[in-house]
Amino acid sequence: MSEKRTTHFGFETVDEDAKAGKVHGVFSNVASKYDIMNDVMSFGIHRIWKNAMMDWLAPRGGQKLLDVAGGTGDVSFRFLKRAPQAHATVFDMTQAMLDAGRKRAEATDMADQLDWVCGDAMALPFADNTFDVYTISFGIRNVTRPREAINEAYRVLKPGGRLMVLEFSQIPNPAMQWAYDRYSFNVIPPMGKLIANDADSYRYLVESIRKFPKQDVFLQMIKDGGFENTKYRNLTMGVACLHSGWKI
């Protein structure tokens, strides 16, 4: 009998089969407070990062966006505001996150341009060559096998389609990384307890950031998935990073 494959869940080593359930539990727990905590954790800077993502993407009318790990739809809303004639599919493994996003959409004039689909980023329920743009924001590090998610992104994108990943990353300056770690580990979990009554979920989120590959390593994973013209841009000195690639 073959040995079970393992992966990381934050700093914990777990069976691959167990990670998805654990991640699902985290986001089910924090769904109702997720947007508030994003603001508190990043001092609102995540909004600047997402705007930078939109600037680089330059959405166009008529495009079809697949927003994986799209959660409450924040990235999709921004995309549609810049391209009012576009369409977005918000895809997430956690129904509670999608439900929160759908409620947000009902208060806007964009509800008819949005679909909400629950599923697995490593096995997308879409045909080949379906989407013009694939985004995943602060989600790829939560996928059990990121390479499989990248392969799926390539499959569902049309030729000429674009992948863009926004993710927390590694700060090149060691002193700044040390200071950021102190803040992340000592402040964010207690804030999670105060605001969302859940320190453990936010401790996992902090740990998962530290386990994510450095910028060059992740860029190579995107190249290995078949994407070309791959580039990355550090944001806020490397606290976060945008990775871009094209299906040629």
C-alpha positions as CSV (number, residue, x, y, z in Angstrom):
1,M,0.0,0.0,0.0
2,S,1.4,3.4,-1.0
3,E,2.1,6.0,1.7
4,K,-0.2,8.9,2.0
5,R,1.0,12.2,0.6
6,T,1.3,15.0,3.0
7,T,1.2,18.8,2.8
8,H,1.2,21.8,5.1
9,F,-1.7,23.4,6.8
10,G,0.0,26.5,8.2
11,F,3.0,25.1,10.1
12,E,1.2,21.7,10.7
13,T,1.9,18.7,8.4
14,V,-1.3,17.0,7.4
15,D,-2.5,14.3,4.9
16,E,-3.3,15.9,1.5
17,D,-6.8,14.5,1.8
18,A,-7.3,16.5,5.0
19,K,-6.2,19.9,4.0
20,A,-9.2,20.9,1.9
21,G,-11.5,20.2,4.8
22,K,-9.4,22.1,7.2
23,V,-9.3,25.1,4.8
24,H,-13.0,24.9,4.3
25,G,-13.5,25.0,8.0
26,V,-11.4,28.2,8.3
27,F,-13.3,30.1,5.7
28,S,-16.7,28.9,6.9
29,N,-15.8,30.2,10.3
30,V,-14.6,33.7,9.1
31,A,-17.0,34.3,6.2
32,S,-19.3,36.8,8.0
33,K,-16.3,38.9,9.1
34,Y,-13.9,38.2,6.2
35,D,-14.1,41.6,4.5
36,I,-13.8,43.5,7.8
37,M,-10.8,41.5,8.8
38,N,-9.1,42.1,5.5
39,D,-9.3,45.8,6.2
40,V,-8.1,45.5,9.7
41,M,-5.2,43.0,8.9
42,S,-3.9,45.1,6.1
43,F,-4.8,48.6,7.3
44,G,-6.9,48.8,4.2
45,I,-3.9,48.3,1.9
46,H,-5.5,45.2,0.3
47,R,-7.8,47.7,-1.5
48,I,-4.7,49.4,-3.0
49,W,-3.3,46.0,-4.0
50,K,-6.5,45.0,-5.7
51,N,-6.6,48.3,-7.6
52,A,-3.1,47.7,-8.7
53,M,-4.2,44.3,-9.9
54,M,-7.0,45.9,-12.0
55,D,-4.6,48.5,-13.4
56,W,-2.4,45.8,-14.7
57,L,-5.2,43.6,-15.9
58,A,-7.0,46.5,-17.7
59,P,-10.4,44.8,-17.9
60,R,-12.3,45.2,-21.2
61,G,-16.0,45.0,-22.0
62,G,-17.1,41.5,-23.2
63,Q,-14.5,39.6,-21.3
64,K,-15.4,36.6,-19.2
65,L,-13.6,36.5,-15.8
66,L,-13.1,33.4,-13.6
67,D,-12.4,34.7,-10.1
68,V,-11.1,31.6,-8.3
69,A,-11.1,31.7,-4.5
70,G,-13.3,34.7,-5.2
71,G,-15.1,34.4,-1.9
72,T,-17.3,37.5,-1.3
73,G,-16.7,38.8,-4.8
74,D,-14.4,41.8,-4.0
75,V,-12.2,41.2,-7.1
76,S,-15.1,40.5,-9.4
77,F,-16.9,43.7,-8.3
78,R,-13.8,45.7,-9.1
79,F,-13.4,44.0,-12.5
80,L,-17.0,44.7,-13.5
81,K,-16.8,48.4,-12.4
82,R,-14.0,48.8,-14.9
83,A,-15.6,46.8,-17.6
84,P,-19.4,47.2,-17.2
85,Q,-20.1,44.9,-20.2
86,A,-18.0,42.0,-18.9
87,H,-19.2,38.9,-17.0
88,A,-17.7,37.4,-13.9
89,T,-17.9,33.9,-12.4
90,V,-17.0,33.9,-8.7
91,F,-15.7,30.4,-7.8
92,D,-14.9,29.3,-4.2
93,M,-14.8,26.1,-2.2
94,T,-16.8,27.6,0.7
95,Q,-20.5,28.2,0.2
96,A,-20.7,30.6,3.1
97,M,-18.3,32.9,1.4
98,L,-20.3,32.8,-1.8
99,D,-23.5,33.5,0.1
100,A,-22.0,36.5,1.7
101,G,-20.9,37.8,-1.7
102,R,-24.2,37.1,-3.3
103,K,-25.8,39.3,-0.6
104,R,-23.4,42.1,-1.5
105,A,-24.2,41.7,-5.2
106,E,-28.0,42.1,-4.6
107,A,-27.3,45.6,-3.3
108,T,-25.6,46.6,-6.6
109,D,-26.6,46.8,-10.2
110,M,-24.1,44.0,-11.1
111,A,-26.0,41.0,-9.9
112,D,-27.0,39.9,-13.4
113,Q,-23.4,39.9,-14.5
114,L,-22.3,37.5,-11.8
115,D,-22.4,33.8,-11.4
116,W,-21.5,32.1,-8.1
117,V,-20.1,28.5,-8.2
118,C,-18.9,26.3,-5.4
119,G,-16.1,23.8,-6.1
120,D,-12.5,22.7,-6.2
121,A,-9.8,24.9,-7.9
122,M,-7.9,21.7,-8.8
123,A,-10.9,20.3,-10.7
124,L,-12.8,23.2,-12.3
125,P,-16.3,22.3,-13.7
126,F,-15.8,24.3,-16.9
127,A,-15.0,23.4,-20.4
128,D,-11.6,24.1,-22.0
129,N,-11.0,27.6,-23.5
130,T,-13.9,29.2,-21.7
131,F,-12.5,32.4,-20.0
132,D,-10.5,35.4,-21.0
133,V,-9.2,36.1,-17.6
134,Y,-8.4,34.0,-14.5
135,T,-7.7,35.6,-11.2
136,I,-7.0,34.2,-7.8
137,S,-6.4,36.6,-4.9
138,F,-5.1,35.4,-1.5
139,G,-6.2,31.9,-2.4
140,I,-3.5,29.9,-4.1
141,R,-1.6,29.3,-0.9
142,N,-4.7,27.6,0.5
143,V,-5.0,25.1,-2.4
144,T,-3.7,21.6,-1.6
145,R,-1.7,21.2,-4.8
146,P,-1.1,24.7,-6.3
147,R,0.4,23.2,-9.5
148,E,-2.8,21.5,-10.3
149,A,-4.8,24.7,-9.8
150,I,-2.3,26.4,-12.2
151,N,-2.8,23.6,-14.8
152,E,-6.6,24.0,-14.5
153,A,-6.2,27.8,-15.0
154,Y,-4.4,27.1,-18.2
155,R,-7.0,24.6,-19.4
156,V,-10.0,26.9,-18.9
157,L,-8.4,30.0,-20.3
158,K,-8.9,30.8,-24.0
159,P,-5.8,31.2,-26.2
160,G,-4.7,34.8,-25.5
161,G,-6.2,34.5,-22.0
162,R,-4.5,35.9,-18.9
163,L,-3.7,34.5,-15.5
164,M,-3.2,36.9,-12.6
165,V,-2.4,35.9,-9.0
166,L,-2.4,38.3,-6.0
167,E,-0.9,36.7,-3.0
168,F,1.0,37.6,0.2
169,S,4.7,37.0,-0.4
170,Q,8.2,37.3,1.1
171,I,9.8,40.7,1.9
172,P,13.3,40.8,0.4
173,N,14.6,43.0,3.3
174,P,15.3,40.7,6.3
175,A,14.8,43.4,8.9
176,M,11.5,44.4,7.4
177,Q,10.5,40.7,7.2
178,W,11.3,40.2,10.9
179,A,9.2,43.2,11.8
180,Y,6.3,42.1,9.7
181,D,6.5,38.6,11.2
182,R,6.3,40.1,14.7
183,Y,3.2,42.0,13.7
184,S,1.6,39.0,11.9
185,F,2.0,36.4,14.6
186,N,1.5,38.7,17.6
187,V,-1.2,41.0,16.5
188,I,-3.4,39.3,13.8
189,P,-4.6,36.3,15.7
190,P,-5.7,38.4,18.7
191,M,-7.4,40.7,16.3
192,G,-9.2,37.7,14.8
193,K,-10.3,36.7,18.3
194,L,-11.6,40.2,19.0
195,I,-13.4,40.8,15.7
196,A,-14.4,37.3,14.5
197,N,-14.1,35.3,17.8
198,D,-11.6,33.0,16.0
199,A,-7.9,33.4,16.7
200,D,-7.0,29.9,15.3
201,S,-8.3,30.6,11.8
202,Y,-6.2,33.8,11.6
203,R,-3.2,32.1,13.0
204,Y,-3.5,29.6,10.2
205,L,-3.7,32.4,7.6
206,V,-0.5,34.0,9.0
207,E,1.3,30.6,9.0
208,S,0.2,29.9,5.5
209,I,1.8,33.1,4.3
210,R,5.1,32.1,5.7
211,K,4.9,28.7,4.0
212,F,4.2,30.2,0.5
213,P,7.1,30.1,-2.0
214,K,9.2,33.1,-2.7
215,Q,8.4,35.2,-5.8
216,D,10.8,33.6,-8.2
217,V,9.9,30.1,-7.1
218,F,6.2,30.7,-7.7
219,L,6.8,32.4,-11.0
220,Q,8.6,29.2,-12.1
221,M,5.5,27.2,-11.2
222,I,3.4,29.4,-13.4
223,K,5.9,28.9,-16.3
224,D,5.9,25.1,-15.7
225,G,2.1,25.3,-16.1
226,G,2.5,26.4,-19.7
227,F,2.1,30.2,-19.3
228,E,4.3,32.6,-21.2
229,N,5.4,36.2,-20.8
230,T,5.4,35.6,-17.1
231,K,6.2,38.5,-14.7
232,Y,5.7,39.5,-11.1
233,R,5.5,42.9,-9.4
234,N,6.1,43.3,-5.6
235,L,3.6,45.4,-3.7
236,T,4.3,47.3,-0.5
237,M,8.0,46.2,-0.6
238,G,7.0,42.5,-1.1
239,V,4.3,42.1,1.5
240,A,2.2,41.1,-1.4
241,C,3.0,40.2,-5.0
242,L,1.2,40.1,-8.4
243,H,2.1,37.3,-10.7
244,S,1.0,37.5,-14.4
245,G,1.1,35.0,-17.2
246,W,-0.5,34.5,-20.7
247,K,-1.9,31.4,-22.5
248,I,-0.4,31.9,-25.9
